[in-house]
Amino acid sequence: MAERRVSARYRQHYFQVQPYLESQQNLAFCGPASIAAVLNSLDLPRPASGPLYPYPFFTQDNVFTPATQRIKSYIQVNARGMTLAEFAAFLNALGTRAAVHYADDLDLTGLRALVKATLENPKGRLVVNYSRKPLGQAGDGHLSPVGAYDEATDSVLLLDVAKFKYPPVWITLQDLYAAIRTTDPDSGKSRGLVAIEG
């Protein structure tokens, strides 16, 4: 895995996001864990509050603000996680520009173009909402950042925030496409990706 990560042209996001990647604090918090990692990796004002005061830092707890809790409360996220649209709405409320891309609106060529364009942007970040089942993993709906894309193998590096289950893993774009074309039962829509700029 390390050789591919070093040789991949689209690898800068790995080095920007990985230092801030923490394991989700419960089974439903893949969204807050991904949000905190992405926000800490961008040049954005961080909140200086809570147990880390006076040091400013985004955490899985303080991404819940009055604005984001109007989208979905802490209790609701703890019980059901986040849909793709809710995840993007949280990021927009926290100061980024986040755009939802549903898998039903993409073909494999469009997915590849989106991955490359986002990973080329130093201020861009990419988080994928996928089902684990097509990947042969335990569980189902999940959110995690993308750290790199390797053209030679047409694969992406998923930085899994469920670190107690899975380390970062390379998966082919074809397999990713299959995993995001599944339906999220909470939204009734396909899964997909959120492209973020901060």
C-alpha atoms as an extended CHARMM CRD file, in Angstrom:
* protein
*
       198  EXT
         1         1  MET       CA              0.0000000000        0.0000000000        0.0000000000  PROA      1               0.0000000000
         2         2  ALA       CA              2.8120000000        2.4340000000        0.8550000000  PROA      2               0.0000000000
         3         3  GLU       CA              4.4450000000        2.1260000000       -2.5860000000  PROA      3               0.0000000000
         4         4  ARG       CA              1.1910000000        2.9410000000       -4.3570000000  PROA      4               0.0000000000
         5         5  ARG       CA              0.5490000000        5.8600000000       -2.0230000000  PROA      5               0.0000000000
         6         6  VAL       CA              3.9900000000        7.3340000000       -2.7720000000  PROA      6               0.0000000000
         7         7  SER       CA              3.8060000000        6.7820000000       -6.5250000000  PROA      7               0.0000000000
         8         8  ALA       CA              0.2190000000        7.9340000000       -7.0410000000  PROA      8               0.0000000000
         9         9  ARG       CA             -0.0220000000       11.3230000000       -8.7600000000  PROA      9               0.0000000000
        10        10  TYR       CA             -3.1730000000       12.2850000000       -6.8310000000  PROA      10              0.0000000000
        11        11  ARG       CA             -1.8920000000       11.6860000000       -3.3080000000  PROA      11              0.0000000000
        12        12  GLN       CA             -1.6040000000       15.0720000000       -1.5860000000  PROA      12              0.0000000000
        13        13  HSD       CA             -4.9060000000       14.7720000000        0.2640000000  PROA      13              0.0000000000
        14        14  TYR       CA             -3.6060000000       11.7180000000        2.0990000000  PROA      14              0.0000000000
        15        15  PHE       CA             -0.9100000000       13.8160000000        3.7460000000  PROA      15              0.0000000000
        16        16  GLN       CA             -3.3620000000       16.6340000000        4.4750000000  PROA      16              0.0000000000
        17        17  VAL       CA             -6.2090000000       14.5600000000        5.9420000000  PROA      17              0.0000000000
        18        18  GLN       CA             -4.5300000000       11.5150000000        7.5170000000  PROA      18              0.0000000000
        19        19  PRO       CA             -2.9460000000       13.4130000000       10.4590000000  PROA      19              0.0000000000
        20        20  TYR       CA             -6.4330000000       14.4680000000       11.5840000000  PROA      20              0.0000000000
        21        21  LEU       CA             -8.1850000000       11.1530000000       11.0610000000  PROA      21              0.0000000000
        22        22  GLU       CA             -9.6370000000        9.7660000000       14.2870000000  PROA      22              0.0000000000
        23        23  SER       CA            -11.6910000000        6.6540000000       14.7840000000  PROA      23              0.0000000000
        24        24  GLN       CA            -15.3920000000        7.3660000000       14.9530000000  PROA      24              0.0000000000
        25        25  GLN       CA            -16.4190000000        7.4430000000       18.6140000000  PROA      25              0.0000000000
        26        26  ASN       CA            -19.4330000000        5.1710000000       18.1440000000  PROA      26              0.0000000000
        27        27  LEU       CA            -20.9280000000        2.9860000000       15.4190000000  PROA      27              0.0000000000
        28        28  ALA       CA            -23.0590000000        5.8120000000       13.9380000000  PROA      28              0.0000000000
        29        29  PHE       CA            -20.4800000000        8.6110000000       13.9690000000  PROA      29              0.0000000000
        30        30  CYS       CA            -18.6820000000        8.0470000000       10.6590000000  PROA      30              0.0000000000
        31        31  GLY       CA            -20.1550000000       11.3820000000        9.5300000000  PROA      31              0.0000000000
        32        32  PRO       CA            -18.9290000000       13.5280000000       12.4540000000  PROA      32              0.0000000000
        33        33  ALA       CA            -15.5190000000       11.7980000000       12.3670000000  PROA      33              0.0000000000
        34        34  SER       CA            -15.1500000000       12.5190000000        8.6370000000  PROA      34              0.0000000000
        35        35  ILE       CA            -16.3240000000       16.1170000000        9.0970000000  PROA      35              0.0000000000
        36        36  ALA       CA            -13.8200000000       16.7870000000       11.9010000000  PROA      36              0.0000000000
        37        37  ALA       CA            -10.9250000000       15.3170000000        9.9020000000  PROA      37              0.0000000000
        38        38  VAL       CA            -11.8000000000       17.2850000000        6.7680000000  PROA      38              0.0000000000
        39        39  LEU       CA            -12.3210000000       20.5880000000        8.6010000000  PROA      39              0.0000000000
        40        40  ASN       CA             -9.0830000000       20.2830000000       10.5730000000  PROA      40              0.0000000000
        41        41  SER       CA             -7.2020000000       19.6210000000        7.3280000000  PROA      41              0.0000000000
        42        42  LEU       CA             -8.4350000000       22.8440000000        5.7190000000  PROA      42              0.0000000000
        43        43  ASP       CA             -7.3680000000       26.4150000000        6.4070000000  PROA      43              0.0000000000
        44        44  LEU       CA            -10.5160000000       27.3070000000        8.3350000000  PROA      44              0.0000000000
        45        45  PRO       CA            -11.0660000000       28.9250000000       11.7470000000  PROA      45              0.0000000000
        46        46  ARG       CA            -11.3010000000       26.2120000000       14.3820000000  PROA      46              0.0000000000
        47        47  PRO       CA            -13.4200000000       26.4240000000       17.5300000000  PROA      47              0.0000000000
        48        48  ALA       CA            -11.5500000000       26.9420000000       20.7990000000  PROA      48              0.0000000000
        49        49  SER       CA            -13.8730000000       25.3030000000       23.2630000000  PROA      49              0.0000000000
        50        50  GLY       CA            -14.4000000000       22.1240000000       25.2230000000  PROA      50              0.0000000000
        51        51  PRO       CA            -11.7710000000       19.8580000000       26.7650000000  PROA      51              0.0000000000
        52        52  LEU       CA             -8.9740000000       21.0580000000       24.4130000000  PROA      52              0.0000000000
        53        53  TYR       CA             -9.3860000000       24.7550000000       25.3290000000  PROA      53              0.0000000000
        54        54  PRO       CA             -7.5400000000       27.0540000000       24.6340000000  PROA      54              0.0000000000
        55        55  TYR       CA             -6.3480000000       25.0850000000       21.6050000000  PROA      55              0.0000000000
        56        56  PRO       CA             -8.7070000000       25.3730000000       18.6180000000  PROA      56              0.0000000000
        57        57  PHE       CA             -9.6830000000       22.0570000000       17.0420000000  PROA      57              0.0000000000
        58        58  PHE       CA            -12.6970000000       20.4170000000       15.4210000000  PROA      58              0.0000000000
        59        59  THR       CA            -13.9110000000       17.3080000000       17.2200000000  PROA      59              0.0000000000
        60        60  GLN       CA            -16.7360000000       14.8470000000       16.6850000000  PROA      60              0.0000000000
        61        61  ASP       CA            -18.6240000000       16.6450000000       19.4430000000  PROA      61              0.0000000000
        62        62  ASN       CA            -18.1280000000       20.3020000000       18.5740000000  PROA      62              0.0000000000
        63        63  VAL       CA            -19.1950000000       19.8890000000       14.9460000000  PROA      63              0.0000000000
        64        64  PHE       CA            -22.6430000000       19.8750000000       16.5590000000  PROA      64              0.0000000000
        65        65  THR       CA            -23.5140000000       23.5660000000       16.7500000000  PROA      65              0.0000000000
        66        66  PRO       CA            -26.9140000000       25.2780000000       16.9670000000  PROA      66              0.0000000000
        67        67  ALA       CA            -26.8440000000       25.5680000000       13.1520000000  PROA      67              0.0000000000
        68        68  THR       CA            -25.9340000000       21.9360000000       12.4680000000  PROA      68              0.0000000000
        69        69  GLN       CA            -28.3430000000       20.5770000000       15.0790000000  PROA      69              0.0000000000
        70        70  ARG       CA            -31.1650000000       22.2170000000       13.1400000000  PROA      70              0.0000000000
        71        71  ILE       CA            -30.1730000000       19.8620000000       10.3090000000  PROA      71              0.0000000000
        72        72  LYS       CA            -29.9700000000       16.7830000000       12.5230000000  PROA      72              0.0000000000
        73        73  SER       CA            -29.5090000000       16.6020000000       16.2600000000  PROA      73              0.0000000000
        74        74  TYR       CA            -26.7170000000       14.8540000000       18.0980000000  PROA      74              0.0000000000
        75        75  ILE       CA            -29.2030000000       12.2960000000       19.4090000000  PROA      75              0.0000000000
        76        76  GLN       CA            -30.5750000000       11.5890000000       15.9160000000  PROA      76              0.0000000000
        77        77  VAL       CA            -27.0990000000       11.1930000000       14.3930000000  PROA      77              0.0000000000
        78        78  ASN       CA            -26.1140000000        8.9440000000       17.2790000000  PROA      78              0.0000000000
        79        79  ALA       CA            -29.1130000000        6.7430000000       16.5050000000  PROA      79              0.0000000000
        80        80  ARG       CA            -29.2120000000        6.7840000000       12.6700000000  PROA      80              0.0000000000
        81        81  GLY       CA            -26.0440000000        8.3930000000       11.2890000000  PROA      81              0.0000000000
        82        82  MET       CA            -26.2760000000       10.8730000000        8.4020000000  PROA      82              0.0000000000
        83        83  THR       CA            -27.5770000000       10.8190000000        4.8580000000  PROA      83              0.0000000000
        84        84  LEU       CA            -25.4340000000       12.2370000000        2.0770000000  PROA      84              0.0000000000
        85        85  ALA       CA            -27.4880000000       15.4550000000        1.9690000000  PROA      85              0.0000000000
        86        86  GLU       CA            -27.3340000000       15.8970000000        5.7550000000  PROA      86              0.0000000000
        87        87  PHE       CA            -23.5730000000       15.3860000000        5.6980000000  PROA      87              0.0000000000
        88        88  ALA       CA            -23.1410000000       18.0930000000        3.0450000000  PROA      88              0.0000000000
        89        89  ALA       CA            -25.5040000000       20.4260000000        4.9060000000  PROA      89              0.0000000000
        90        90  PHE       CA            -23.3920000000       20.0780000000        8.0800000000  PROA      90              0.0000000000
        91        91  LEU       CA            -20.2510000000       21.0150000000        6.1360000000  PROA      91              0.0000000000
        92        92  ASN       CA            -21.9360000000       24.0060000000        4.5270000000  PROA      92              0.0000000000
        93        93  ALA       CA            -23.1540000000       25.1970000000        7.9380000000  PROA      93              0.0000000000
        94        94  LEU       CA            -19.5890000000       24.8700000000        9.2600000000  PROA      94              0.0000000000
        95        95  GLY       CA            -18.0360000000       27.1430000000        6.6440000000  PROA      95              0.0000000000
        96        96  THR       CA            -17.1920000000       25.0530000000        3.5850000000  PROA      96              0.0000000000
        97        97  ARG       CA            -18.7500000000       24.7040000000        0.1480000000  PROA      97              0.0000000000
        98        98  ALA       CA            -19.9800000000       21.1310000000       -0.0710000000  PROA      98              0.0000000000
        99        99  ALA       CA            -21.6750000000       19.6830000000       -3.1600000000  PROA      99              0.0000000000
       100       100  VAL       CA            -23.5580000000       16.3760000000       -3.2510000000  PROA      100             0.0000000000
       101       101  HSD       CA            -22.9820000000       14.0160000000       -6.1790000000  PROA      101             0.0000000000
       102       102  TYR       CA            -25.4160000000       11.1010000000       -6.2210000000  PROA      102             0.0000000000
       103       103  ALA       CA            -24.2000000000        7.9080000000       -7.8660000000  PROA      103             0.0000000000
       104       104  ASP       CA            -27.3610000000        7.7430000000       -9.9930000000  PROA      104             0.0000000000
       105       105  ASP       CA            -26.1960000000       10.9470000000      -11.7020000000  PROA      105             0.0000000000
       106       106  LEU       CA            -22.7130000000        9.6260000000      -12.4770000000  PROA      106             0.0000000000
       107       107  ASP       CA            -21.2310000000        7.0410000000      -14.7760000000  PROA      107             0.0000000000
       108       108  LEU       CA            -17.7730000000        5.5750000000      -14.2180000000  PROA      108             0.0000000000
       109       109  THR       CA            -16.1470000000        8.2110000000      -16.4310000000  PROA      109             0.0000000000
       110       110  GLY       CA            -17.8770000000       11.0140000000      -14.5260000000  PROA      110             0.0000000000
       111       111  LEU       CA            -16.8610000000        9.4930000000      -11.2050000000  PROA      111             0.0000000000
       112       112  ARG       CA            -13.2350000000        9.3130000000      -12.3140000000  PROA      112             0.0000000000
       113       113  ALA       CA            -13.3090000000       12.9360000000      -13.4830000000  PROA      113             0.0000000000
       114       114  LEU       CA            -14.8390000000       14.0800000000      -10.1800000000  PROA      114             0.0000000000
       115       115  VAL       CA            -12.2380000000       12.1830000000       -8.1460000000  PROA      115             0.0000000000
       116       116  LYS       CA             -9.3370000000       13.6210000000      -10.1400000000  PROA      116             0.0000000000
       117       117  ALA       CA            -10.6330000000       17.1910000000      -10.1620000000  PROA      117             0.0000000000
       118       118  THR       CA            -11.2870000000       17.2220000000       -6.4160000000  PROA      118             0.0000000000
       119       119  LEU       CA             -7.9990000000       15.5740000000       -5.4630000000  PROA      119             0.0000000000
       120       120  GLU       CA             -6.0710000000       18.0040000000       -7.6890000000  PROA      120             0.0000000000
       121       121  ASN       CA             -7.4680000000       20.9490000000       -5.7260000000  PROA      121             0.0000000000
       122       122  PRO       CA             -5.3350000000       21.7230000000       -2.6360000000  PROA      122             0.0000000000
       123       123  LYS       CA             -8.4070000000       23.2530000000       -0.9740000000  PROA      123             0.0000000000
       124       124  GLY       CA            -10.6910000000       20.4180000000       -2.0430000000  PROA      124             0.0000000000
       125       125  ARG       CA            -11.6480000000       17.3080000000       -0.1120000000  PROA      125             0.0000000000
       126       126  LEU       CA            -13.7020000000       14.2670000000       -1.0850000000  PROA      126             0.0000000000
       127       127  VAL       CA            -15.8410000000       12.0950000000        1.1820000000  PROA      127             0.0000000000
       128       128  VAL       CA            -17.6290000000        9.0270000000       -0.0970000000  PROA      128             0.0000000000
       129       129  ASN       CA            -20.8730000000        7.5140000000        1.1760000000  PROA      129             0.0000000000
       130       130  TYR       CA            -20.9010000000        3.8270000000        0.2770000000  PROA      130             0.0000000000
       131       131  SER       CA            -22.2350000000        0.4570000000        1.2520000000  PROA      131             0.0000000000
       132       132  ARG       CA            -19.6420000000       -1.9170000000        2.6570000000  PROA      132             0.0000000000
       133       133  LYS       CA            -21.4920000000       -4.9710000000        1.3270000000  PROA      133             0.0000000000
       134       134  PRO       CA            -20.3060000000       -4.8050000000       -2.3170000000  PROA      134             0.0000000000
       135       135  LEU       CA            -16.7460000000       -4.5040000000       -0.9790000000  PROA      135             0.0000000000
       136       136  GLY       CA            -17.0590000000       -7.6850000000        1.0790000000  PROA      136             0.0000000000
       137       137  GLN       CA            -16.7970000000       -5.7420000000        4.3330000000  PROA      137             0.0000000000
       138       138  ALA       CA            -18.8960000000       -6.1340000000        7.4710000000  PROA      138             0.0000000000
       139       139  GLY       CA            -21.6680000000       -3.5770000000        7.8640000000  PROA      139             0.0000000000
       140       140  ASP       CA            -23.5060000000       -1.4130000000        5.3550000000  PROA      140             0.0000000000
       141       141  GLY       CA            -23.7730000000        2.3780000000        4.9150000000  PROA      141             0.0000000000
       142       142  HSD       CA            -20.6160000000        4.3320000000        5.7350000000  PROA      142             0.0000000000
       143       143  LEU       CA            -18.8820000000        7.6850000000        5.2050000000  PROA      143             0.0000000000
       144       144  SER       CA            -15.1220000000        8.1620000000        4.9100000000  PROA      144             0.0000000000
       145       145  PRO       CA            -12.6850000000       10.5550000000        3.2030000000  PROA      145             0.0000000000
       146       146  VAL       CA            -10.7730000000        9.6890000000        0.0330000000  PROA      146             0.0000000000
       147       147  GLY       CA             -7.0170000000       10.1480000000        0.4240000000  PROA      147             0.0000000000
       148       148  ALA       CA             -5.6000000000        9.4090000000       -3.0250000000  PROA      148             0.0000000000
       149       149  TYR       CA             -6.2310000000        8.1510000000       -6.5400000000  PROA      149             0.0000000000
       150       150  ASP       CA             -3.8210000000        5.9150000000       -8.4600000000  PROA      150             0.0000000000
       151       151  GLU       CA             -4.1750000000        6.0740000000      -12.2400000000  PROA      151             0.0000000000
       152       152  ALA       CA             -2.1040000000        2.9460000000      -12.8870000000  PROA      152             0.0000000000
       153       153  THR       CA             -4.5690000000        0.7400000000      -11.0050000000  PROA      153             0.0000000000
       154       154  ASP       CA             -7.6170000000        3.0440000000      -11.3480000000  PROA      154             0.0000000000
       155       155  SER       CA             -8.1250000000        2.8520000000       -7.5990000000  PROA      155             0.0000000000
       156       156  VAL       CA             -8.8160000000        5.1780000000       -4.6770000000  PROA      156             0.0000000000
       157       157  LEU       CA             -7.4730000000        5.0880000000       -1.1420000000  PROA      157             0.0000000000
       158       158  LEU       CA            -10.3040000000        5.1470000000        1.4000000000  PROA      158             0.0000000000
       159       159  LEU       CA             -9.2970000000        6.5610000000        4.7860000000  PROA      159             0.0000000000
       160       160  ASP       CA            -11.7220000000        4.5570000000        6.8940000000  PROA      160             0.0000000000
       161       161  VAL       CA            -12.8190000000        6.3640000000       10.0490000000  PROA      161             0.0000000000
       162       162  ALA       CA            -13.9440000000        3.0480000000       11.5740000000  PROA      162             0.0000000000
       163       163  LYS       CA            -10.3110000000        2.3880000000       12.4410000000  PROA      163             0.0000000000
       164       164  PHE       CA            -11.3220000000       -0.2780000000       14.9620000000  PROA      164             0.0000000000
       165       165  LYS       CA            -12.5790000000       -2.3350000000       11.9870000000  PROA      165             0.0000000000
       166       166  TYR       CA            -10.5430000000       -1.4610000000        8.8980000000  PROA      166             0.0000000000
       167       167  PRO       CA             -7.2910000000        0.3220000000        8.0370000000  PROA      167             0.0000000000
       168       168  PRO       CA             -7.0230000000        2.5660000000        4.9570000000  PROA      168             0.0000000000
       169       169  VAL       CA             -7.6860000000        0.4550000000        1.8790000000  PROA      169             0.0000000000
       170       170  TRP       CA             -7.2360000000        0.7710000000       -1.8830000000  PROA      170             0.0000000000
       171       171  ILE       CA            -10.3180000000       -0.1480000000       -3.9080000000  PROA      171             0.0000000000
       172       172  THR       CA            -10.8200000000        0.0220000000       -7.6380000000  PROA      172             0.0000000000
       173       173  LEU       CA            -13.0090000000        2.7750000000       -9.0040000000  PROA      173             0.0000000000
       174       174  GLN       CA            -15.2640000000        0.0870000000      -10.4600000000  PROA      174             0.0000000000
       175       175  ASP       CA            -15.7850000000       -1.3900000000       -6.9930000000  PROA      175             0.0000000000
       176       176  LEU       CA            -16.3480000000        2.0600000000       -5.5040000000  PROA      176             0.0000000000
       177       177  TYR       CA            -18.9450000000        2.7630000000       -8.1690000000  PROA      177             0.0000000000
       178       178  ALA       CA            -20.7840000000       -0.4330000000       -7.2600000000  PROA      178             0.0000000000
       179       179  ALA       CA            -20.6580000000        0.5190000000       -3.5610000000  PROA      179             0.0000000000
       180       180  ILE       CA            -22.0900000000        4.0270000000       -4.0830000000  PROA      180             0.0000000000
       181       181  ARG       CA            -24.8450000000        2.9120000000       -6.4680000000  PROA      181             0.0000000000
       182       182  THR       CA            -26.6210000000        1.2430000000       -3.5640000000  PROA      182             0.0000000000
       183       183  THR       CA            -29.6960000000        2.8660000000       -1.9980000000  PROA      183             0.0000000000
       184       184  ASP       CA            -29.5970000000        4.5670000000        1.3910000000  PROA      184             0.0000000000
       185       185  PRO       CA            -32.8140000000        3.4100000000        3.1240000000  PROA      185             0.0000000000
       186       186  ASP       CA            -32.9500000000        6.6210000000        5.2010000000  PROA      186             0.0000000000
       187       187  SER       CA            -33.0470000000        8.9210000000        2.1650000000  PROA      187             0.0000000000
       188       188  GLY       CA            -34.4620000000        6.5800000000       -0.4740000000  PROA      188             0.0000000000
       189       189  LYS       CA            -31.7270000000        7.8560000000       -2.8030000000  PROA      189             0.0000000000
       190       190  SER       CA            -28.5000000000        6.3970000000       -4.0750000000  PROA      190             0.0000000000
       191       191  ARG       CA            -25.3400000000        6.9360000000       -2.1020000000  PROA      191             0.0000000000
       192       192  GLY       CA            -22.5370000000        8.9950000000       -3.6240000000  PROA      192             0.0000000000
       193       193  LEU       CA            -19.8670000000       11.5530000000       -2.8360000000  PROA      193             0.0000000000
       194       194  VAL       CA            -19.5300000000       15.0120000000       -1.3360000000  PROA      194             0.0000000000
       195       195  ALA       CA            -16.9670000000       17.3170000000       -2.9240000000  PROA      195             0.0000000000
       196       196  ILE       CA            -15.8250000000       19.9400000000       -0.4360000000  PROA      196             0.0000000000
       197       197  GLU       CA            -13.9080000000       23.1760000000       -0.8650000000  PROA      197             0.0000000000
       198       198  GLY       CA            -12.7120000000       25.2580000000        2.0250000000  PROA      198             0.0000000000
